[in-house]
Amino acid sequence: AVVSTQSTGMEVQAEQLLTQGLSSFNQNQTSTALQVFNSIGTLQLVVSKTLQSKCGSVEQNLKSALSGSYEQSYNGAAPGGANIGNTTAWRASLWTSLDKWSNNISSQYNQIHVLHRTLVRRRD
């Protein structure tokens, strides 16, 4: 029971270190976290889960960007029609949302790149 508790605590700390390392693009922190997961035997699972999370974040942010712009274009419009008078505001909102989404893609890509670089340089 003590070993199980220590292992769980170590996993939680390694997950925090991995998250922090990827967020700050710190290869040393990322490497340390990956070494812990490798020692525990969960490296492949953690890498897979991390990649799915990054892809899910990009997808979710795109849906959010597009749905917010879509909803704004139909505010106050009659059923089946868009509020044409507010096209300029809608376009501005759409471009702002897409800009935020592109920043998210860049961030997620950079984090995946750090993960990839760290995995390629592993020596075990």
Phi, psi and chi 1 to 4 in degrees:
 res  aa     phi    psi   chi1   chi2   chi3   chi4
   1 ALA       -  -37.7      -      -      -      -
   2 VAL   -67.1  -41.5  173.3      -      -      -
   3 VAL   -63.8  -41.1  172.9      -      -      -
   4 SER   -63.4  -42.0  175.8      -      -      -
   5 THR   -65.8  -42.4  -55.5      -      -      -
   6 GLN   -66.3  -39.4  -71.7  176.7  -13.5      -
   7 SER   -63.7  -42.2  177.6      -      -      -
   8 THR   -64.6  -43.3  -57.2      -      -      -
   9 GLY   -62.2  -39.1      -      -      -      -
  10 MET   -66.8  -39.7 -167.2 -178.4  -35.4      -
  11 GLU   -63.3  -42.3  -82.3 -172.9   76.7      -
  12 VAL   -62.4  -44.6  169.0      -      -      -
  13 GLN   -64.8  -39.7  -72.4  178.7  -12.5      -
  14 ALA   -66.3  -39.2      -      -      -      -
  15 GLU   -62.4  -42.5  -75.3  177.2   21.7      -
  16 GLN   -63.8  -42.5  -69.6  171.8  -15.6      -
  17 LEU   -65.4  -40.7 -172.3   60.5      -      -
  18 LEU   -63.6  -46.1  179.3   61.3      -      -
  19 THR   -60.3  -46.3  -60.2      -      -      -
  20 GLN   -64.9  -43.5 -175.9  178.8    6.0      -
  21 GLY   -63.6  -42.7      -      -      -      -
  22 LEU   -69.7  -40.6  -68.3  175.9      -      -
  23 SER   -63.7  -35.7  -63.9      -      -      -
  24 SER   -98.0    4.9   62.5      -      -      -
  25 PHE    58.1   36.6  -48.4  118.3      -      -
  26 ASN   -96.7  107.5 -174.3  -38.9      -      -
  27 GLN   -68.2  -31.7 -161.1  168.7  -12.8      -
  28 ASN   -66.9  -45.2  -71.6  -28.5      -      -
  29 GLN   -64.3  -42.2  -72.2  178.1  -33.7      -
  30 THR   -61.7  -43.4  -57.1      -      -      -
  31 SER   -62.5  -44.0  178.2      -      -      -
  32 THR   -61.2  -44.9  -58.5      -      -      -
  33 ALA   -62.7  -42.9      -      -      -      -
  34 LEU   -65.5  -34.5  -67.0  177.8      -      -
  35 GLN   -63.8  -39.1  -73.2  172.6   -1.0      -
  36 VAL   -63.7  -46.8  170.7      -      -      -
  37 PHE   -64.0  -35.4  -70.2  121.3      -      -
  38 ASN   -64.9  -42.1 -170.8   45.3      -      -
  39 SER   -65.0  -36.7  -64.9      -      -      -
  40 ILE   -75.5  -25.3  -64.6  171.4      -      -
  41 GLY    95.5   18.1      -      -      -      -
  42 THR  -117.3   17.5   59.6      -      -      -
  43 LEU   -58.1  -50.0  179.0   63.3      -      -
  44 GLN   -61.2  -42.6 -173.6  173.8    3.0      -
  45 LEU   -63.1  -44.3  177.6   66.3      -      -
  46 VAL   -65.9  -42.6  168.5      -      -      -
  47 VAL   -63.2  -44.7  169.4      -      -      -
  48 SER   -61.8  -45.1  177.9      -      -      -
  49 LYS   -63.8  -39.3 -172.4  171.3   84.0  170.0
  50 THR   -65.0  -45.2  -59.2      -      -      -
  51 LEU   -63.8  -41.7  -68.5  174.4      -      -
  52 GLN   -62.1  -39.3  -72.3  175.8   -8.2      -
  53 SER   -63.9  -43.1  170.4      -      -      -
  54 LYS   -64.2  -44.6  -58.6  -61.9  173.6 -163.7
  55 CYS   -65.5  -40.7  -68.6      -      -      -
  56 GLY   -62.8  -36.8      -      -      -      -
  57 SER   -64.3  -43.5  174.9      -      -      -
  58 VAL   -62.9  -45.8  168.9      -      -      -
  59 GLU   -62.8  -45.4 -178.8 -178.8   -5.3      -
  60 GLN   -63.6  -41.0 -163.2   58.8   32.4      -
  61 ASN   -67.0  -35.1  -80.6  -51.5      -      -
  62 LEU   -66.3  -46.0  176.6   60.5      -      -
  63 LYS   -58.6  -42.7  -73.9  179.2 -177.9  178.5
  64 SER   -63.8  -43.3  176.4      -      -      -
  65 ALA   -63.2  -44.1      -      -      -      -
  66 LEU   -75.8  -37.3  -66.0  177.8      -      -
  67 SER   -69.6  -36.6   70.9      -      -      -
  68 GLY   -64.1  -40.8      -      -      -      -
  69 SER   -69.7  -38.8  -62.6      -      -      -
  70 TYR   -64.0  -47.3  175.4   79.8      -      -
  71 GLU   -62.7  -39.0  -71.1  169.2    6.0      -
  72 GLN   -66.2  -33.9 -173.6  177.5   27.5      -
  73 SER   -70.6  -20.8   70.0      -      -      -
  74 TYR  -105.9    3.4  -75.0   90.3      -      -
  75 ASN   -62.8  124.7  -90.4   -9.5      -      -
  76 GLY    77.0    3.1      -      -      -      -
  77 ALA   -86.7  154.9      -      -      -      -
  78 ALA   -67.1  155.3      -      -      -      -
  79 PRO   -55.0  131.3  -23.2   31.3      -      -
  80 GLY    85.0    1.4      -      -      -      -
  81 GLY  -136.1  153.1      -      -      -      -
  82 ALA   -92.8  158.4      -      -      -      -
  83 ASN   -83.6   88.5 -171.9   -6.9      -      -
  84 ILE   -62.6  -32.3  -57.1  -60.7      -      -
  85 GLY   -64.4  -15.2      -      -      -      -
  86 ASN  -109.2   26.4 -149.8    6.5      -      -
  87 THR   -61.9  -40.6  -57.6      -      -      -
  88 THR   -63.4  -44.3  -55.6      -      -      -
  89 ALA   -65.7  -38.0      -      -      -      -
  90 TRP   -63.9  -44.9  175.9   79.0      -      -
  91 ARG   -61.7  -43.8  -76.9 -176.6 -174.1  156.1
  92 ALA   -61.0  -42.8      -      -      -      -
  93 SER   -64.6  -42.1  174.0      -      -      -
  94 LEU   -61.6  -46.8  175.8   62.8      -      -
  95 TRP   -66.6  -36.4  -76.1  112.3      -      -
  96 THR   -64.4  -43.9  -60.9      -      -      -
  97 SER   -64.2  -42.6  -64.7      -      -      -
  98 LEU   -68.3  -32.1  -69.6  176.3      -      -
  99 ASP   -65.0  -43.3 -174.9   48.4      -      -
 100 LYS   -62.5  -40.1  -71.8  178.4 -175.1  175.2
 101 TRP   -64.7  -42.1  178.5   65.0      -      -
 102 SER   -65.5  -34.4   68.4      -      -      -
 103 ASN   -64.5  -38.4  -72.2  -21.4      -      -
 104 ASN   -65.5  -42.3  177.9  -97.0      -      -
 105 ILE   -59.6  -45.0  -72.9  175.8      -      -
 106 SER   -60.8  -45.8  176.7      -      -      -
 107 SER   -63.0  -46.4  175.1      -      -      -
 108 GLN   -64.0  -40.9  -60.3  -56.2  -36.8      -
 109 TYR   -61.3  -46.4  168.3   79.2      -      -
 110 ASN   -61.9  -37.3  -71.9  -28.5      -      -
 111 GLN   -67.7  -42.0  -70.0 -179.7   30.2      -
 112 ILE   -64.7  -37.0  -70.1  170.6      -      -
 113 HIS   -63.0  -42.7 -175.9   66.7      -      -
 114 VAL   -62.2  -43.2  167.1      -      -      -
 115 LEU   -61.3  -45.3 -178.3   61.5      -      -
 116 HIS   -62.6  -47.8  176.2 -100.4      -      -
 117 ARG   -59.1  -40.5 -112.5 -170.9   -7.2 -145.2
 118 THR   -67.9  -42.0  -55.2      -      -      -
 119 LEU   -66.6  -36.8  -73.2  168.0      -      -
 120 VAL   -66.0  -33.9  167.4      -      -      -
 121 ARG   -87.4   -1.9  -67.6 -177.3  179.2  171.1
 122 ARG   -60.2  147.6  -81.9 -172.4   39.9 -131.3
 123 ARG  -127.6   51.5  -68.0 -172.7 -176.8  116.2
 124 ASP  -129.5      -   43.7   61.0      -      -
